[in-house]
Amino acid sequence: MKHLYGKKTIITILSCAVMFSANTVFAQEHTRENSTVMFDGSFYDLVFSWKKKRPIAVESHWAGLSFAFSGLKGLPNTVDLASERSYSISWNVNDYEVPIHPHWLLVSGIGFDWTRFHFSGNVGLQNRDGYTDFFSDDRTLKDSKLLIYYGKIPLLLEYQTGKFYIQGGVEGLVKLYSKSRIEINDGRRTSKEDFRDLKIHPVNMRFFLHTGFAKFGVFGYYQPFSIFKQGRGPELRSFGVGISLY
């Protein structure tokens, strides 16, 4: 009897183990069926993921230092520009970009521009009776120049891929300071005369195009409106071509 009882006990234990195993397999299969999709006799797992969209990694190429040789369109026939000595230096302090695509962005910022034009011969520029114009001087002039300092605010569209970029748009100009100066050489010493109130537009703009690779670029600009107020000075428009470093 003891031996028979032992066999029944073993059979009971084995039966429970088989049932437990079957229930476990059923639970696993049931779980699998509820968490998968069956298609064409095969099971496919579905994975749902909610990830925050990564920001577009772009950086604008306007802030930095630049140098350009500058010219003037509309000069009288009696006035020559010393092109090799006429230039502008810009310090674009900071720029702000708004990515609109992995390769495209809008660019703005703030900067400063120091422009000077040198004239050949014995001519100067001054305001006479509310009108700014060139005048001839009987004295021997060592130098004659026009200085204009601007604050700049750009609005540009930039495309970039890899290290290459190209951007274009407009730069708004706010006049901060201006004057013309002549230097007279009488053979013994050099004296200077400054002329202010030159009727220069307090606000202006220029078209700007800039392209480059990595930290180096080349650019050009053209000012479609006269430097001087309408009817208060000659119709002079500035332009320039230069290089930039960032």
NORLIN-V400446 format. One record per run of one state. SS is the DSSP state (h for helix, s for strand, l for the rest). FROM is the first residue (numbers start at 1). LEN is the number of residues. If there is no record, write none. Layout:
ss,from,len
SS,FROM,LEN
SS,FROM,LEN
//
This chain:
ss,from,len
l,1,1
h,2,34
s,36,4
l,40,2
s,42,4
l,46,18
s,64,10
l,74,6
s,80,2
l,82,1
h,83,3
l,86,1
s,87,15
l,102,2
s,104,17
l,121,2
s,123,6
l,129,2
s,131,6
l,137,4
s,141,21
l,162,2
s,164,22
l,186,4
s,190,6
l,196,4
s,200,1
l,201,2
s,203,11
l,214,2
s,216,7
l,223,5
s,228,1
l,229,4
s,233,1
l,234,3
s,237,9
l,246,1
//
